């Protein structure tokens, strides 16, 4: 079974429990804070280390996440008991995606060659919202990538809208490389 399916089951379990207890927002905040901790390379290496015993990992997890929701800490302990503590970051991501879906939030990645003004970003997002491609609430991740030359790339819900000059130049180059006078068989 794929690890993503496994961690999504842990996430679904905690998600449903938190939702039924009416503390989904606070648990989500704890999950996001835990995700920030797990992103640190040293802590991530600690979790993945086969040399460190499970009991030691559970002690450290309990110490670091002592102030967090009891259900979240219990989930981390269950994951450690099943030797899946190295996938806590994947668990956090899966939980966050479930939370966004529940709250109708689109996660959007915007790549541009230069920093775009807030007005330009808002106009761009409102265009996609008006076409029904994005939810009203948007979680935006911006990235500057000069190699795209100009324009933008918008990624959301597994879709990519590439309106970059680099992409258009690449398409033109492919077209010019085709010889229209030779019949393709």
C-alpha positions in Angstrom: 0.0 0.0 0.0 1.3 3.4 -0.9 2.5 5.6 2.0 0.3 8.4 0.8 -2.8 6.2 1.2 -1.6 5.2 4.7 -1.0 8.7 6.0 -4.2 9.9 4.5 -6.0 7.3 6.6 -4.4 8.6 9.7 -5.2 12.2 8.6 -8.8 11.2 7.8 -9.2 9.6 11.2 -8.0 12.7 13.1 -9.9 15.0 10.8 -13.2 13.2 11.4 -12.6 13.0 15.1 -11.7 16.7 15.3 -14.7 17.7 13.2 -17.1 15.7 15.4 -15.6 17.2 18.6 -16.0 20.7 17.1 -12.3 21.6 17.3 -11.2 21.2 13.7 -9.8 24.7 13.4 -7.6 24.4 16.6 -6.4 20.9 15.5 -5.6 22.3 12.1 -3.5 25.1 13.7 -1.6 22.5 15.7 -1.1 20.4 12.6 0.3 23.4 10.7 2.7 24.2 13.6 3.7 20.5 13.7 4.4 20.6 10.0 6.7 23.6 10.5 8.6 21.6 13.1 8.9 18.6 10.8 10.2 20.7 7.9 13.4 21.3 9.9 16.1 19.1 8.4 17.5 18.0 11.8 14.2 16.9 13.1 13.2 15.2 9.9 16.6 13.3 9.9 15.9 12.3 13.5 12.5 10.9 12.6 13.9 8.9 9.6 16.9 7.5 11.5 16.9 3.7 11.8 19.4 3.9 14.6 17.3 5.7 17.1 14.8 3.6 19.0 11.0 4.0 18.6 10.7 4.7 22.4 13.3 7.5 22.2 11.5 9.0 19.2 8.2 8.8 21.1 9.7 10.6 24.1 11.0 13.4 21.8 7.7 13.7 20.0 5.8 13.8 23.3 8.2 16.5 24.6 8.0 18.7 21.5 4.3 18.4 20.9 3.2 18.3 24.6 1.1 21.5 24.3 -0.6 20.3 21.1 -4.0 18.6 20.8 -4.2 15.2 22.6 -5.6 13.5 19.5 -2.8 14.8 17.3 -0.2 13.6 19.8 -1.9 10.2 20.0 -1.9 10.0 16.2 1.8 10.7 16.2 2.4 8.0 18.8 0.3 5.5 16.8 2.3 6.3 13.7 5.6 5.8 15.7 4.3 2.4 17.0 3.7 1.3 13.4 7.2 2.7 12.3 5.6 5.5 10.2 7.0 8.4 12.2 9.1 9.4 9.2 5.9 10.3 7.4 4.5 12.8 9.9 5.2 15.6 7.3 3.1 13.8 4.7 0.4 13.3 7.3 0.3 17.0 8.1 0.1 17.8 4.4 -2.8 15.4 3.9 -4.6 16.8 6.9 -4.2 20.3 5.6 -5.5 19.4 2.1 -8.6 17.8 3.8 -9.1 21.0 5.8 -8.9 23.1 2.7 -11.4 21.0 0.9 -13.8 21.1 3.8 -13.5 24.9 3.9 -13.6 25.4 0.1 -10.1 26.8 -0.2 -8.1 26.5 -3.4 -4.4 26.1 -3.0 -2.8 28.1 -5.9 0.9 28.3 -6.9 1.7 31.4 -8.9 5.0 31.4 -10.7 6.1 34.7 -12.3 9.4 36.1 -13.7 9.1 39.2 -11.5 7.2 40.2 -8.3 3.6 41.0 -9.3 1.6 43.7 -7.6 -1.3 42.8 -5.3 -3.7 44.4 -7.7 -2.4 42.3 -10.6 -2.6 39.1 -8.6 -6.2 39.9 -7.4 -7.3 40.6 -11.0 -5.7 37.3 -12.2 -7.3 35.3 -9.4 -10.7 36.9 -9.8 -10.6 36.0 -13.5 -10.1 32.3 -12.6 -12.8 32.5 -9.9 -15.3 34.0 -12.3 -14.8 31.0 -14.6 -15.5 28.7 -11.7 -11.9 27.2 -11.7 -11.1 28.5 -8.2 -13.0 28.7 -4.9 -13.7 32.1 -3.3 -11.0 31.5 -0.7 -7.5 31.1 -2.1 -4.3 30.0 -0.3 -1.6 31.6 -2.6 2.0 30.4 -2.8 4.1 32.8 -4.9 7.3 32.0 -6.6 9.7 34.1 -8.6 11.4 32.3 -11.5 13.2 34.6 -14.0 13.8 31.7 -16.4 10.1 31.9 -17.6 11.1 35.3 -19.0 7.6 36.9 -18.6 4.0 36.0 -18.0 3.0 33.6 -15.4 2.3 29.9 -14.5 -0.7 29.1 -12.3 -1.1 25.7 -10.7 -4.2 24.6 -8.9 -6.1 21.3 -8.3 -3.7 19.3 -10.4 -4.0 21.7 -13.3 -1.4 24.0 -14.9 -2.2 27.1 -16.8 1.1 28.2 -18.5 1.0 31.7 -19.9 4.7 32.3 -19.7 6.8 33.7 -22.5 9.3 30.8 -22.1 6.6 28.3 -22.8 5.3 30.2 -25.9 8.9 30.5 -27.3 9.3 26.7 -26.7 6.1 26.1 -28.6 7.2 28.3 -31.5 10.6 26.6 -31.6 8.8 23.2 -32.0 6.6 24.6 -34.8 9.6 26.0 -36.7 11.5 22.7 -36.3 8.7 20.8 -38.1 9.2 20.6 -41.9 5.8 21.2 -43.4 7.0 19.9 -46.8 7.8 16.4 -45.6 4.9 14.1 -45.1 4.8 12.5 -41.7 3.8 8.8 -41.8 
